Amino acid sequence: MIINVFAVLSPVRDNGPSTFQVILAVAGLCFVSSTVIGYIEYKQGDVAGALVLAWFLFGVFDQQRESAAIHWTALGLGIGVAAYTLKPFVFRLVGRPSSETTPLLG
């Protein structure tokens, strides 16, 4: 939704987005990636929601060619989000209890 607001409200320029628009877009991408941490930590491991947001970040990386900062930030955050999504599975394989894998009554 944040990226859509940028698309609607920002003027189209031939030489790419302004510095202010790049800063706002990177802040929006950081907000999206921090949402994944909330999904994994506070929603008992909502892996599907986290993977949807990782796919969104990879899509921004693929489509954003005008600004290198937005392009590469989206890739880095997408890789980080995809790796963080594996946290509940890694804890389950290692045998370390986490908030996602502990039993409720015992």
N, CA, C and O atoms as a printed pandas DataFrame, in Angstrom:
     atom_number atom_name residue_name chain_id  residue_number  x_coord  y_coord  z_coord
0              1         N          MET        A               1    0.819   -1.184    0.000
1              2        CA          MET        A               1    0.000    0.000    0.000
2              3         C          MET        A               1    0.864    1.249    0.000
3              4         O          MET        A               1    0.523    2.246   -0.637
4              5         N          ILE        A               2    1.968    1.200    0.704
5              6        CA          ILE        A               2    2.857    2.355    0.766
6              7         C          ILE        A               2    3.419    2.666   -0.619
7              8         O          ILE        A               2    3.465    3.826   -1.029
8              9         N          ILE        A               3    3.841    1.635   -1.332
9             10        CA          ILE        A               3    4.389    1.834   -2.670
10            11         C          ILE        A               3    3.306    2.359   -3.612
11            12         O          ILE        A               3    3.599    3.167   -4.493
12            13         N          ASN        A               4    2.072    1.917   -3.444
13            14        CA          ASN        A               4    0.981    2.405   -4.284
14            15         C          ASN        A               4    0.723    3.892   -4.054
15            16         O          ASN        A               4    0.410    4.615   -5.000
16            17         N          VAL        A               5    0.850    4.356   -2.817
17            18        CA          VAL        A               5    0.682    5.781   -2.535
18            19         C          VAL        A               5    1.763    6.582   -3.255
19            20         O          VAL        A               5    1.488    7.656   -3.790
20            21         N          PHE        A               6    2.985    6.066   -3.271
21            22        CA          PHE        A               6    4.051    6.743   -4.014
22            23         C          PHE        A               6    3.723    6.810   -5.502
23            24         O          PHE        A               6    3.954    7.832   -6.148
24            25         N          ALA        A               7    3.191    5.734   -6.036
25            26        CA          ALA        A               7    2.873    5.698   -7.463
26            27         C          ALA        A               7    1.765    6.680   -7.821
27            28         O          ALA        A               7    1.791    7.271   -8.901
28            29         N          VAL        A               8    0.807    6.860   -6.946
29            30        CA          VAL        A               8   -0.310    7.747   -7.233
30            31         C          VAL        A               8    0.078    9.213   -7.051
31            32         O          VAL        A               8   -0.304   10.055   -7.864
32            33         N          LEU        A               9    0.825    9.527   -6.007
33            34        CA          LEU        A               9    1.081   10.912   -5.652
34            35         C          LEU        A               9    2.365   11.501   -6.234
35            36         O          LEU        A               9    2.534   12.720   -6.214
36            37         N          SER        A              10    3.246   10.698   -6.737
37            38        CA          SER        A              10    4.520   11.238   -7.221
38            39         C          SER        A              10    4.429   11.577   -8.706
39            40         O          SER        A              10    3.808   10.849   -9.482
40            41         N          PRO        A              11    5.047   12.676   -9.090
41            42        CA          PRO        A              11    5.040   13.022  -10.515
42            43         C          PRO        A              11    6.017   12.136  -11.294
43            44         O          PRO        A              11    7.002   11.644  -10.743
44            45         N          VAL        A              12    5.735   11.948  -12.548
45            46        CA          VAL        A              12    6.597   11.138  -13.406
46            47         C          VAL        A              12    7.659   12.056  -14.012
47            48         O          VAL        A              12    7.340   13.071  -14.629
48            49         N          ARG        A              13    8.921   11.683  -13.826
49            50        CA          ARG        A              13   10.023   12.469  -14.370
50            51         C          ARG        A              13   10.887   11.563  -15.236
51            52         O          ARG        A              13   10.996   10.362  -14.987
52            53         N          ASP        A              14   11.487   12.142  -16.233
53            54        CA          ASP        A              14   12.304   11.355  -17.152
54            55         C          ASP        A              14   13.591   10.852  -16.527
55            56         O          ASP        A              14   14.084    9.787  -16.897
56            57         N          ASN        A              15   14.143   11.608  -15.579
57            58        CA          ASN        A              15   15.428   11.217  -14.993
58            59         C          ASN        A              15   15.288   10.410  -13.708
59            60         O          ASN        A              15   16.265   10.276  -12.971
60            61         N          GLY        A              16   14.129    9.876  -13.418
61            62        CA          GLY        A              16   13.938    9.022  -12.254
62            63         C          GLY        A              16   13.407    9.780  -11.048
63            64         O          GLY        A              16   13.150   10.982  -11.124
64            65         N          PRO        A              17   13.243    9.076   -9.941
65            66        CA          PRO        A              17   12.674    9.708   -8.741
66            67         C          PRO        A              17   13.673   10.666   -8.091
67            68         O          PRO        A              17   14.886   10.536   -8.255
68            69         N          SER        A              18   13.128   11.626   -7.352
69            70        CA          SER        A              18   13.981   12.558   -6.621
70            71         C          SER        A              18   14.577   11.857   -5.402
71            72         O          SER        A              18   14.174   10.750   -5.047
72            73         N          THR        A              19   15.525   12.511   -4.780
73            74        CA          THR        A              19   16.177   11.933   -3.602
74            75         C          THR        A              19   15.177   11.724   -2.473
75            76         O          THR        A              19   15.234   10.716   -1.769
76            77         N          PHE        A              20   14.266   12.668   -2.299
77            78        CA          PHE        A              20   13.259   12.538   -1.255
78            79         C          PHE        A              20   12.358   11.331   -1.509
79            80         O          PHE        A              20   12.007   10.611   -0.575
80            81         N          GLN        A              21   11.988   11.110   -2.756
81            82        CA          GLN        A              21   11.154    9.958   -3.082
82            83         C          GLN        A              21   11.900    8.649   -2.865
83            84         O          GLN        A              21   11.306    7.661   -2.434
84            85         N          VAL        A              22   13.193    8.633   -3.158
85            86        CA          VAL        A              22   13.997    7.419   -2.920
86            87         C          VAL        A              22   14.070    7.127   -1.433
87            88         O          VAL        A              22   13.933    5.976   -1.019
88            89         N          ILE        A              23   14.284    8.161   -0.621
89            90        CA          ILE        A              23   14.356    7.967    0.837
90            91         C          ILE        A              23   13.025    7.437    1.368
91            92         O          ILE        A              23   13.005    6.527    2.197
92            93         N          LEU        A              24   11.920    8.000    0.895
93            94        CA          LEU        A              24   10.607    7.518    1.342
94            95         C          LEU        A              24   10.347    6.092    0.875
95            96         O          LEU        A              24    9.764    5.299    1.615
96            97         N          ALA        A              25   10.764    5.760   -0.325
97            98        CA          ALA        A              25   10.561    4.398   -0.829
98            99         C          ALA        A              25   11.382    3.389   -0.035
99           100         O          ALA        A              25   10.890    2.306    0.284
100          101         N          VAL        A              26   12.618    3.729    0.285
101          102        CA          VAL        A              26   13.457    2.829    1.091
102          103         C          VAL        A              26   12.880    2.685    2.494
103          104         O          VAL        A              26   12.895    1.594    3.063
104          105         N          ALA        A              27   12.374    3.780    3.054
105          106        CA          ALA        A              27   11.719    3.688    4.371
106          107         C          ALA        A              27   10.490    2.791    4.294
107          108         O          ALA        A              27   10.234    2.010    5.211
108          109         N          GLY        A              28    9.733    2.895    3.217
109          110        CA          GLY        A              28    8.568    2.013    3.037
110          111         C          GLY        A              28    8.963    0.556    2.911
111          112         O          GLY        A              28    8.294   -0.320    3.460
112          113         N          LEU        A              29   10.049    0.286    2.188
113          114        CA          LEU        A              29   10.526   -1.095    2.064
114          115         C          LEU        A              29   11.003   -1.632    3.409
115          116         O          LEU        A              29   10.782   -2.801    3.726
116          117         N          CYS        A              30   11.651   -0.790    4.195
117          118        CA          CYS        A              30   12.069   -1.220    5.541
118          119         C          CYS        A              30   10.866   -1.498    6.429
119          120         O          CYS        A              30   10.898   -2.421    7.242
120          121         N          PHE        A              31    9.804   -0.708    6.282
121          122        CA          PHE        A              31    8.579   -0.953    7.034
122          123         C          PHE        A              31    7.959   -2.294    6.647
123          124         O          PHE        A              31    7.496   -3.042    7.508
124          125         N          VAL        A              32    7.954   -2.588    5.361
125          126        CA          VAL        A              32    7.401   -3.862    4.894
126          127         C          VAL        A              32    8.216   -5.028    5.455
127          128         O          VAL        A              32    7.649   -6.027    5.896
128          129         N          SER        A              33    9.536   -4.903    5.438
129          130        CA          SER        A              33   10.357   -6.002    5.939
130          131         C          SER        A              33   10.242   -6.145    7.455
131          132         O          SER        A              33   10.348   -7.256    7.975
132          133         N          SER        A              34   10.029   -5.044    8.171
133          134        CA          SER        A              34    9.843   -5.175    9.618
134          135         C          SER        A              34    8.502   -5.819    9.952
135          136         O          SER        A              34    8.342   -6.396   11.028
136          137         N          THR        A              35    7.550   -5.724    9.048
137          138        CA          THR        A              35    6.272   -6.395    9.240
138          139         C          THR        A              35    6.450   -7.908    9.277
139          140         O          THR        A              35    5.719   -8.605    9.981
140          141         N          VAL        A              36    7.416   -8.413    8.523
141          142        CA          VAL        A              36    7.690   -9.852    8.513
142          143         C          VAL        A              36    8.145  -10.309    9.893
143          144         O          VAL        A              36    7.747  -11.378   10.356
144          145         N          ILE        A              37    8.967   -9.514   10.546
145          146        CA          ILE        A              37    9.405   -9.869   11.897
146          147         C          ILE        A              37    8.203   -9.957   12.822
147          148         O          ILE        A              37    8.135  -10.842   13.675
148          149         N          GLY        A              38    7.259   -9.048   12.657
149          150        CA          GLY        A              38    6.032   -9.122   13.446
150          151         C          GLY        A              38    5.222  -10.365   13.145
151          152         O          GLY        A              38    4.659  -10.977   14.053
152          153         N          TYR        A              39    5.157  -10.744   11.873
153          154        CA          TYR        A              39    4.429  -11.961   11.512
154          155         C          TYR        A              39    5.071  -13.195   12.138
155          156         O          TYR        A              39    4.368  -14.065   12.652
156          157         N          ILE        A              40    6.372  -13.277   12.101
157          158        CA          ILE        A              40    7.058  -14.466   12.622
158          159         C          ILE        A              40    7.059  -14.476   14.145
159          160         O          ILE        A              40    6.824  -15.522   14.749
160          161         N          GLU        A              41    7.316  -13.352   14.771
161          162        CA          GLU        A              41    7.472  -13.313   16.221
162          163         C          GLU        A              41    6.147  -13.260   16.980
163          164         O          GLU        A              41    6.010  -13.900   18.022
164          165         N          TYR        A              42    5.182  -12.515   16.478
165          166        CA          TYR        A              42    3.979  -12.269   17.262
166          167         C          TYR        A              42    2.731  -12.960   16.744
167          168         O          TYR        A              42    1.713  -12.967   17.436
168          169         N          LYS        A              43    2.769  -13.530   15.574
169          170        CA          LYS        A              43    1.608  -14.242   15.047
170          171         C          LYS        A              43    1.871  -15.741   15.004
171          172         O          LYS        A              43    1.337  -16.432   14.136
172          173         N          GLN        A              44    2.670  -16.250   15.908
173          174        CA          GLN        A              44    2.970  -17.678   16.020
174          175         C          GLN        A              44    3.478  -18.262   14.701
175          176         O          GLN        A              44    3.059  -19.345   14.290
176          177         N          GLY        A              45    4.364  -17.549   14.059
177          178        CA          GLY        A              45    5.015  -18.097   12.875
178          179         C          GLY        A              45    4.162  -18.077   11.631
179          180         O          GLY        A              45    4.014  -19.112   10.982
180          181         N          ASP        A              46    3.594  -16.942   11.272
181          182        CA          ASP        A              46    2.788  -16.826   10.062
182          183         C          ASP        A              46    3.715  -16.810    8.847
183          184         O          ASP        A              46    4.047  -15.753    8.311
184          185         N          VAL        A              47    4.120  -17.994    8.434
185          186        CA          VAL        A              47    5.095  -18.138    7.363
186          187         C          VAL        A              47    4.490  -17.735    6.020
187          188         O          VAL        A              47    5.184  -17.157    5.184
188          189         N          ALA        A              48    3.226  -18.025    5.803
189          190        CA          ALA        A              48    2.603  -17.683    4.519
190          191         C          ALA        A              48    2.576  -16.168    4.309
191          192         O          ALA        A              48    2.892  -15.684    3.222
192          193         N          GLY        A              49    2.204  -15.430    5.336
193          194        CA          GLY        A              49    2.195  -13.973    5.229
194          195         C          GLY        A              49    3.588  -13.406    5.024
195          196         O          GLY        A              49    3.769  -12.449    4.272
196          197         N          ALA        A              50    4.568  -13.993    5.690
197          198        CA          ALA        A              50    5.947  -13.544    5.530
198          199         C          ALA        A              50    6.471  -13.827    4.129
199          200         O          ALA        A              50    7.200  -13.016    3.559
200          201         N          LEU        A              51    6.103  -14.967    3.580
201          202        CA          LEU        A              51    6.551  -15.292    2.222
202          203         C          LEU        A              51    5.887  -14.405    1.174
203          204         O          LEU        A              51    6.498  -14.101    0.149
204          205         N          VAL        A              52    4.665  -13.990    1.412
205          206        CA          VAL        A              52    4.003  -13.063    0.494
206          207         C          VAL        A              52    4.750  -11.739    0.459
207          208         O          VAL        A              52    4.955  -11.165   -0.611
208          209         N          LEU        A              53    5.155  -11.257    1.619
209          210        CA          LEU        A              53    5.901  -10.000    1.655
210          211         C          LEU        A              53    7.299  -10.159    1.071
211          212         O          LEU        A              53    7.816   -9.219    0.467
212          213         N          ALA        A              54    7.923  -11.317    1.233
213          214        CA          ALA        A              54    9.220  -11.561    0.595
214          215         C          ALA        A              54    9.060  -11.558   -0.922
215          216         O          ALA        A              54    9.902  -11.009   -1.632
216          217         N          TRP        A              55    7.998  -12.161   -1.416
217          218        CA          TRP        A              55    7.732  -12.181   -2.857
218          219         C          TRP        A              55    7.501  -10.757   -3.371
219          220         O          TRP        A              55    7.937  -10.412   -4.469
220          221         N          PHE        A              56    6.814   -9.935   -2.573
221          222        CA          PHE        A              56    6.607   -8.530   -2.927
222          223         C          PHE        A              56    7.943   -7.797   -3.054
223          224         O          PHE        A              56    8.144   -7.032   -3.998
224          225         N          LEU        A              57    8.849   -8.026   -2.116
225          226        CA          LEU        A              57   10.150   -7.362   -2.175
226          227         C          LEU        A              57   10.952   -7.811   -3.385
227          228         O          LEU        A              57   11.636   -6.998   -4.006
228          229         N          PHE        A              58   10.880   -9.084   -3.728
229          230        CA          PHE        A              58   11.557   -9.555   -4.938
230          231         C          PHE        A              58   10.920   -8.948   -6.190
231          232         O          PHE        A              58   11.612   -8.683   -7.173
232          233         N          GLY        A              59    9.616   -8.731   -6.157
233          234        CA          GLY        A              59    8.945   -8.077   -7.279
234          235         C          GLY        A              59    9.375   -6.626   -7.440
235          236         O          GLY        A              59    9.563   -6.154   -8.561
236          237         N          VAL        A              60    9.531   -5.917   -6.324
237          238        CA          VAL        A              60   10.041   -4.543   -6.388
238          239         C          VAL        A              60   11.456   -4.544   -6.948
239          240         O          VAL        A              60   11.801   -3.682   -7.756
240          241         N          PHE        A              61   12.273   -5.494   -6.532
241          242        CA          PHE        A              61   13.635   -5.598   -7.067
242          243         C          PHE        A              61   13.602   -5.808   -8.575
243          244         O          PHE        A              61   14.394   -5.206   -9.300
244          245         N          ASP        A              62   12.713   -6.638   -9.044
245          246        CA          ASP        A              62   12.656   -6.949  -10.466
246          247         C          ASP        A              62   12.152   -5.769  -11.302
247          248         O          ASP        A              62   12.656   -5.531  -12.400
248          249         N          GLN        A              63   11.184   -5.045  -10.802
249          250        CA          GLN        A              63   10.549   -3.997  -11.598
250          251         C          GLN        A              63   11.178   -2.616  -11.443
251          252         O          GLN        A              63   10.994   -1.768  -12.316
252          253         N          GLN        A              64   11.907   -2.365  -10.372
253          254        CA          GLN        A              64   12.449   -1.025  -10.113
254          255         C          GLN        A              64   13.843   -0.906  -10.709
255          256         O          GLN        A              64   14.820   -1.333  -10.093
256          257         N          ARG        A              65   13.944   -0.336  -11.888
257          258        CA          ARG        A              65   15.233   -0.208  -12.581
258          259         C          ARG        A              65   15.758    1.224  -12.566
259          260         O          ARG        A              65   16.934    1.440  -12.857
260          261         N          GLU        A              66   14.922    2.208  -12.235
261          262        CA          GLU        A              66   15.339    3.600  -12.323
262          263         C          GLU        A              66   16.251    4.020  -11.187
263          264         O          GLU        A              66   17.144    4.843  -11.392
264          265         N          SER        A              67   16.054    3.487  -10.014
265          266        CA          SER        A              67   16.846    3.873   -8.855
266          267         C          SER        A              67   17.591    2.653   -8.322
267          268         O          SER        A              67   16.986    1.658   -7.924
268          269         N          ALA        A              68   18.906    2.754   -8.325
269          270        CA          ALA        A              68   19.713    1.629   -7.834
270          271         C          ALA        A              68   19.507    1.417   -6.341
271          272         O          ALA        A              68   19.565    0.284   -5.864
272          273         N          ALA        A              69   19.270    2.493   -5.599
273          274        CA          ALA        A              69   19.087    2.360   -4.150
274          275         C          ALA        A              69   17.840    1.538   -3.837
275          276         O          ALA        A              69   17.879    0.650   -2.984
276          277         N          ILE        A              70   16.753    1.824   -4.511
277          278        CA          ILE        A              70   15.516    1.067   -4.281
278          279         C          ILE        A              70   15.675   -0.354   -4.789
279          280         O          ILE        A              70   15.236   -1.302   -4.138
280          281         N          HIS        A              71   16.291   -0.506   -5.935
281          282        CA          HIS        A              71   16.476   -1.815   -6.567
282          283         C          HIS        A              71   17.245   -2.758   -5.648
283          284         O          HIS        A              71   16.778   -3.861   -5.363
284          285         N          TRP        A              72   18.407   -2.339   -5.188
285          286        CA          TRP        A              72   19.254   -3.224   -4.391
286          287         C          TRP        A              72   18.793   -3.337   -2.946
287          288         O          TRP        A              72   19.017   -4.364   -2.306
288          289         N          THR        A              73   18.155   -2.301   -2.425
289          290        CA          THR        A              73   17.585   -2.406   -1.076
290          291         C          THR        A              73   16.477   -3.446   -1.044
291          292         O          THR        A              73   16.380   -4.227   -0.097
292          293         N          ALA        A              74   15.644   -3.458   -2.073
293          294        CA          ALA        A              74   14.568   -4.451   -2.142
294          295         C          ALA        A              74   15.132   -5.864   -2.222
295          296         O          ALA        A              74   14.586   -6.780   -1.608
296          297         N          LEU        A              75   16.221   -6.054   -2.974
297          298        CA          LEU        A              75   16.823   -7.390   -3.052
298          299         C          LEU        A              75   17.393   -7.816   -1.703
299          300         O          LEU        A              75   17.154   -8.937   -1.253
300          301         N          GLY        A              76   18.141   -6.931   -1.060
301          302        CA          GLY        A              76   18.727   -7.276    0.239
302          303         C          GLY        A              76   17.670   -7.580    1.284
303          304         O          GLY        A              76   17.789   -8.548    2.035
304          305         N          LEU        A              77   16.638   -6.751    1.332
305          306        CA          LEU        A              77   15.568   -6.999    2.294
306          307         C          LEU        A              77   14.778   -8.253    1.935
307          308         O          LEU        A              77   14.323   -8.970    2.827
308          309         N          GLY        A              78   14.609   -8.525    0.651
309          310        CA          GLY        A              78   13.906   -9.742    0.238
310          311         C          GLY        A              78   14.648  -11.000    0.658
311          312         O          GLY        A              78   14.041  -11.963    1.126
312          313         N          ILE        A              79   15.969  -10.985    0.487
313          314        CA          ILE        A              79   16.778  -12.135    0.914
314          315         C          ILE        A              79   16.733  -12.273    2.430
315          316         O          ILE        A              79   16.601  -13.380    2.953
316          317         N          GLY        A              80   16.843  -11.149    3.134
317          318        CA          GLY        A              80   16.775  -11.199    4.597
318          319         C          GLY        A              80   15.438  -11.693    5.106
319          320         O          GLY        A              80   15.380  -12.472    6.057
320          321         N          VAL        A              81   14.368  -11.247    4.482
321          322        CA          VAL        A              81   13.025  -11.670    4.881
322          323         C          VAL        A              81   12.821  -13.151    4.590
323          324         O          VAL        A              81   12.248  -13.872    5.407
324          325         N          ALA        A              82   13.286  -13.608    3.430
325          326        CA          ALA        A              82   13.150  -15.030    3.099
326          327         C          ALA        A              82   13.947  -15.888    4.073
327          328         O          ALA        A              82   13.489  -16.961    4.467
328          329         N          ALA        A              83   15.125  -15.433    4.463
329          330        CA          ALA        A              83   15.927  -16.187    5.430
330          331         C          ALA        A              83   15.279  -16.163    6.810
331          332         O          ALA        A              83   15.282  -17.175    7.511
332          333         N          TYR        A              84   14.725  -15.026    7.205
333          334        CA          TYR        A              84   14.087  -14.929    8.523
334          335         C          TYR        A              84   12.823  -15.775    8.590
335          336         O          TYR        A              84   12.428  -16.221    9.667
336          337         N          THR        A              85   12.195  -15.993    7.458
337          338        CA          THR        A              85   10.995  -16.823    7.411
338          339         C          THR        A              85   11.301  -18.267    7.804
339          340         O          THR        A              85   10.425  -18.978    8.296
340          341         N          LEU        A              86   12.526  -18.692    7.590
341          342        CA          LEU        A              86   12.911  -20.067    7.919
342          343         C          LEU        A              86   13.169  -20.287    9.409
343          344         O          LEU        A              86   13.409  -21.420    9.824
344          345         N          LYS        A              87   13.126  -19.240   10.213
345          346        CA          LYS        A              87   13.436  -19.344   11.640
346          347         C          LYS        A              87   12.612  -20.412   12.373
347          348         O          LYS        A              87   13.201  -21.213   13.098
348          349         N          PRO        A              88   11.287  -20.465   12.225
349          350        CA          PRO        A              88   10.545  -21.514   12.944
350          351         C          PRO        A              88   10.940  -22.926   12.522
351          352         O          PRO        A              88   10.966  -23.838   13.348
352          353         N          PHE        A              89   11.249  -23.110   11.232
353          354        CA          PHE        A              89   11.636  -24.432   10.747
354          355         C          PHE        A              89   13.008  -24.842   11.263
355          356         O          PHE        A              89   13.219  -26.004   11.613
356          357         N          VAL        A              90   13.928  -23.910   11.311
357          358        CA          VAL        A              90   15.276  -24.200   11.817
358          359         C          VAL        A              90   15.211  -24.548   13.293
359          360         O          VAL        A              90   15.861  -25.495   13.735
360          361         N          PHE        A              91   14.430  -23.791   14.066
361          362        CA          PHE        A              91   14.303  -24.098   15.491
362          363         C          PHE        A              91   13.676  -25.469   15.707
363          364         O          PHE        A              91   14.043  -26.177   16.645
364          365         N          ARG        A              92   12.742  -25.846   14.857
365          366        CA          ARG        A              92   12.110  -27.153   14.992
366          367         C          ARG        A              92   13.103  -28.272   14.660
367          368         O          ARG        A              92   13.108  -29.309   15.323
368          369         N          LEU        A              93   13.947  -28.068   13.632
369          370        CA          LEU        A              93   14.932  -29.085   13.254
370          371         C          LEU        A              93   16.019  -29.244   14.303
371          372         O          LEU        A              93   16.460  -30.359   14.579
372          373         N          VAL        A              94   16.450  -28.144   14.884
373          374        CA          VAL        A              94   17.516  -28.180   15.876
374          375         C          VAL        A              94   17.005  -28.731   17.203
375          376         O          VAL        A              94   17.772  -29.281   17.993
376          377         N          GLY        A              95   15.712  -28.582   17.439
377          378        CA          GLY        A              95   15.137  -29.067   18.687
378          379         C          GLY        A              95   15.052  -27.997   19.747
379          380         O          GLY        A              95   14.680  -28.274   20.887
380          381         N          ARG        A              96   15.389  -26.796   19.388
381          382        CA          ARG        A              96   15.327  -25.687   20.337
382          383         C          ARG        A              96   13.898  -25.161   20.386
383          384         O          ARG        A              96   13.347  -24.796   19.348
384          385         N          PRO        A              97   13.294  -25.114   21.552
385          386        CA          PRO        A              97   11.916  -24.620   21.610
386          387         C          PRO        A              97   11.873  -23.111   21.397
387          388         O          PRO        A              97   12.709  -22.366   21.909
388          389         N          SER        A              98   10.905  -22.694   20.650
389          390        CA          SER        A              98   10.674  -21.266   20.456
390          391         C          SER        A              98    9.201  -20.986   20.754
391          392         O          SER        A              98    8.443  -21.901   21.075
392          393         N          SER        A              99    8.807  -19.745   20.649
393          394        CA          SER        A              99    7.424  -19.419   20.946
394          395         C          SER        A              99    6.467  -20.047   19.942
395          396         O          SER        A              99    5.285  -20.225   20.234
396          397         N          GLU        A             100    6.977  -20.383   18.754
397          398        CA          GLU        A             100    6.124  -20.996   17.750
398          399         C          GLU        A             100    5.928  -22.486   17.972
399          400         O          GLU        A             100    4.917  -23.046   17.546
400          401         N          THR        A             101    6.894  -23.148   18.643
401          402        CA          THR        A             101    6.845  -24.602   18.738
402          403         C          THR        A             101    6.573  -25.116   20.151
403          404         O          THR        A             101    6.435  -26.325   20.332
404          405         N          THR        A             102    6.493  -24.259   21.141
405          406        CA          THR        A             102    6.224  -24.745   22.500
406          407         C          THR        A             102    4.765  -25.128   22.633
407          408         O          THR        A             102    3.895  -24.456   22.077
408          409         N          PRO        A             103    4.481  -26.202   23.364
409          410        CA          PRO        A             103    3.081  -26.588   23.559
410          411         C          PRO        A             103    2.366  -25.595   24.469
411          412         O          PRO        A             103    2.977  -25.010   25.363
412          413         N          LEU        A             104    1.098  -25.414   24.242
413          414        CA          LEU        A             104    0.327  -24.445   25.017
414          415         C          LEU        A             104    0.043  -24.926   26.440
415          416         O          LEU        A             104    0.029  -24.126   27.375
416          417         N          LEU        A             105   -0.181  -26.226   26.601
417          418        CA          LEU        A             105   -0.580  -26.741   27.915
418          419         C          LEU        A             105    0.446  -27.721   28.463
419          420         O          LEU        A             105    0.107  -28.859   28.787
420          421         N          GLY        A             106    1.650  -27.301   28.565
421          422        CA          GLY        A             106    2.536  -28.280   29.135
422          423         C          GLY        A             106    3.930  -27.935   28.985
423          424         O          GLY        A             106    4.802  -28.683   29.426
